[in-house]
Amino acid sequence: MIDLEPLLITAITIMGSGAAFAFYDKRYKAKAKHERQLQNELKQWRDDLRIRTMSLESKVSELLAENCMLKSTITKLQSTLDVLVNKRKSRVKVKD
């Protein structure tokens, strides 16, 4: 007669190893998908940061140019004011 115990152990082992392989395969694929999603999010964050940085750098350049222009305007107005104050002082002295 054929001994059934080794056959049953072999059948259970084969079915169990197939289920274990399927479980670990799904687990590996889920982990790989999660890693890809994380990498994608990091790339999106990095790209967004680059865009914001470029935008801020251009704004800084614009503001520096505007600041220089305003400084020169203030200097011109200050010199004009000095001239007008001097004219007024000279007029006041002449009237006295």
Secondary structure as UniProt FT lines:
FT   HELIX           4..95
//
